[in-house]
Every structure is written in structure tokens, then in C-alpha cells.
Amino acid sequence: MENQGPDYVKIFSDIVSKKFPEKISRCKYLLEKKKLSSLEVITLNHILFHDGETNNEHKSYDDESIAKILEYQRKNNMTNTAIASVFKLSRNTLAAWKKK
């Protein structure tokens, strides 16, 4: 049996409907999915709680999200500095991911 983990769609749907109804239109495209990746959870979290503010202290990425970020970098011929700026990551984090 596979570990299901939290139902982020349900959690964020409840948060948006109860606390942030004015942000429904900004979150709708993500909340219509069946399952959210860690990048999408971080995006929703940023939309709801951190408009204009960035805090990378508690970010966590799964293997699928890391692969998507590195693929985005390859497709767009971006340096570690450029991709770190886009995703608000450390250049050292990217370098460590590439070594894996």
C-alpha cells in the first residue's frame, strides 16, 4: 500500500474558501487538480500567505519537482544563478541537486 500523504487539494480548498475567498481566482487552476506536486503546494502557500514576501527556510522539494526545475533550466539554457533567482533557491542547492 502506497503512502498517500496529506490531501493538499482539500486542505488548500478549505483554506481558500474560508480565509481567502478573494484569492479563489488566483488559486483555481491548481485546486482543480487531483494531486499537487511539492512545487504547486509551495506556489499555493506563497499566493495565500506570502504575497510579496519570500522565506525559503522551510521549503522542501520531492524528486519530481527537482527534476522539473533542472529540466526547465536545461530547456531554457539558464545558469545556476538565473534559475536560482526564478525559483528563489540557493545556487548551492542547485549544485547539490545536479551532483545527485
Secondary structure, DSSP 4 states (H G I P E B T S, - for coil): -------HHHHHHHHHHHH-GGGHHHHHHHHTSSS--HHHHHHHHHHHH-TT----TT----HHHHHHHHHHHHHTT--HHHHHHHHT--HHHHHHHHH-
